[in-house]
Structure formats: C-alpha cells, structure tokens
Amino acid sequence: MAGVSAGTVDRVLHNRGRVSEDALKKVGDAIKKLDYQPNLIARSLASKKACRIITLMPSFKSGEYWSEVSKGIDKIEREFSDYHLQIGRKFFNQYDKDSFDALVKEIKSEEYQGVIIATLFKDSTFLLTKWLDEKEIPYVLIDSYIDKTNCIAYYGTDSYKSGYIGGRLLYGSINSDDNIVLFNIISRGCVESTQVSTREKGFRDYLLQSGYKGDIHLISLSTEEPEHNKRILDRFFKRASDGNRPARAGIIFNSRVHVPAQYFQENEIKDFFLIGYDAIEANTDFLKKGTVSHLIAQRPEVQGYNSVKALFYYLALNQKAEKVNYMPIDILIRENIDYYNNYI
C-alpha cells in the first residue's frame, strides 16, 4: 500500500535506521488507513527478551493508599505475564527523604529498562531523572507531576486543582470569618511531599480569591504517637470559651484523614466539617459515619496500572502515551461512596 520495501516499513515501525521524509509519510498514511496496530503478543514472544521495570514507591500496609497503587501494578503484571514483563519493586518511607535517596543509590548499579517513580520528594526525584536522562533510561512519574523532566508519561491528579477544589468545598460550608484547621501528618525526618505542598497552595489560593477572613490554624499530628496526637487535639479543641470552638472546619492533604476523624469520633465532635483525600477503607468508614464530610479521590489503582502499561508499550513497541495524563478528581460523600469504583 505504501509502495516501499518491507525493510523500510520495518525501520519506520521500529524507529530505527534512516528513512526519507517521502517514505515516512507514505508508511504513516498506510498505517492510518489500515488502523494498523502492532501485535504485542507476537512481537514480545518472538523477542524472548525480558523487559524489566523498577518501581520506586512508598512502603505500605494493607488498606493504605499505596496498596491501591500496588494493586494496579499487580493487575497488569498478571495480564502481561506471557510478555516477558518483570517488575522489580523498591520501597521507601514516604515521610523520610533519606530512604528515597538510599534507593536511588541502590538502583544505579542494577539492570533494568525503565523506571516508575512516585514523586513525593521533588528535589531528589529531579536529580534522579537527570541521571536517568543521561543513561537514556525512560521513566514514568506518578503521584505528582514535576515540570522540566523528560518523563515519557505522568499519571495522577492535577494536585493544584485538587487542592483548589478542597478549598471550594470547605469554604462553601462555613462563614467567611470562621477559623479552619490544616492538619499535617509528620514523622521523624519528615519532608513534606510534593503533592501535599501543591494541594495546600491550591487550597490557600481559593480562600484568598474568595475573600476568606478567618484564621488558619496548623496542627501537626504524628504517624507514630497517638497519645501525642490526643494531647495536641485536646489542647486545641478544649480551649474554646462560651461553647465556641476555635475552628469549625478542617482539611488534611494526604490519605490520613482517619487520624483526626478517630479523635472526633471518640470525643463526640459532630459539628466539624472535615475533608480528606483518598477512598481507602479507613477513610470511607468515617465518611459513611458522617465524621468526614467529603473525600477527594484520584483512582490510585488506575495510576499504577497505566504507568506500567505506558512504560512497557514504550519499551516493547516504541508506542508513546500522552505525556500528562490527569486522573479524574472524584468528590465522594456518604450518599455515593457505596457506588464508587476507583478502577474505571
């Protein structure tokens, strides 16, 4: 159909060797007319060459946010098991940048064809991507997009917009001069994640643009010391006078909204408007009870699945995905949570 040799078609399909502009156009036109799709099974089985991908992501317990990302990775690994796909999993502490940096040193001596990076630590991630660029190793970013990288794709939400939406949801439920709380989860050696800081900026920008006149209180809670959390929250909520609480609404920008929600439940605080992120079981339980007003979700299983798929297709087929792939920003309430499926 293109009027060129099979060798020329092969060079175009595999992006190798020199091809004239005229031949490239003819083959491209034929591909479009035929709606030609490479046979992934035939190509991968014929090559018999393993494609090894490394994932760098936070460690997790069952039911936590990153376990949902991992489910998506597990799913595509099973589906592509006949295609010589191998996934090496590397885990770091999401509250400790040093643990991420240690993994970076570790993978520099290993063999693999591509990397998937959870971008919690912006500066360290950027240094890693520069090294991968030098080695011509393709990579996909998940969790939060980092500008000025050469990633082949990003899968995740628009973090700024999701924070902006959080601001709109909260502001629409309070008076313009009501005080609010920003809850923060910390750990030893903690460095705030890229996504959390970007969400907070979007949140604050919405309040600023809307003429918010109240005070914003910052409360830092621990991942490891529940008694410390109780003392901090007791001190804050019990200093109110005349029955007026120091704040009537709050938000937390990661998946740990169940931490303050547990305190509210135990202390029978029922008129506090609380917003969190991610539809993990610990959070949805409090959403169903009404302790959490809204959850903003981002389909983590889809992120894990699509990030591996995009990288494998790039390596096996030289097939490029869109560079920036934003997940839907899902707003969940008690009335719709039972119908939510994060794998869509």
Steps between C-alpha positions, in 0.01 A plus 500: 500500500782742581699401191822448699701194603426286803834614642390864482174416677696317769726801555202732533312272741803452722639852461844378397721576206466783250177550307421776251224748582304377197517136610416594859187681382391213275537242777329730749205549266468124449508440876215747549288357217545145627467601865803279544579386855817302580441149630633527852483126564684402183768762540573443866493121477722504192761714671516275809671793668391592850386856559590598856338803658580635847240679712603748771207554734422532871471192717150428624273289713192327364217747444721808479511730197813354342361148529236614249770621260673165545178314411504667160863401447424143608205487262696594188789275602259206499345604168839538332662197661543330159677803352826468696412796723684506832435756773754567772345678796699741714344663806585810702356675804263769375588721797877463465685647201821322601335162440414608144855624440635165622289316242627729225857401584394135501338496156794671331685169506212284373380390157159612374340664198267753667396654831172610658550769763266617775594866518456577869838670531531754220869591521619141537271386219632772272860393563406139424326594175807693384712189555246282317502748210878472477473119492211520250276298729129590457285568806141570598395727787205436731345685795598856405627649175846657501563754231822515296550124498514277193256240630324304227176532697343617826196342664328673791277792584560866445611554860443875493146462367415231756611735779303783340191278495560419867496872572174543314333211682609625840430870443153422373412344835623770743466871561766722348646580844490148649837360604627184334770240566761355268596161639846375416638151556867491595761239578861503606714649226184608322516706183168624360407321179475675165132416469408622849672836457341552155154412631541742787594779259186438294291497818643826632466667161129421490447649846700809408301554181171447684561766767544265794539701823554238769816356651673185378642280777770241429492177702772241454413142593733203526493175307651318797371661822120493545527628857693802373220562251239483775685756713538737204134474399374522860698818553363653180132406521454542874628856519176635356285722718125551511445187296677638196766280348822659368420352158200337335659348189826343393681312228794263468681471168604135509322167558506516882177684573403201715753619762312817603168332418569236765548774758176672400309174530646416842428851630154525339588807294216496248478852358846519345524509118795271416640435152763243402650322204485146362234231519687249714297290743614685814375826348180373341389353834501849651336644188210257539465597867494869412816586694670583169290726277677447165777290355685611188621191316741440211470133390837367618451153352461655156819701552699186581353301211538768234851603601632147445300460178635826355859413582474144369337612174774758457773241556343211308324684218654847496144619555475833680224601738383854563756668725258634763208275591287655773271276700143615566465689829218306664294665777350239731232540765315259725219459246718389205794317655336157471485539121858615453745285311849647482594267215317653202 
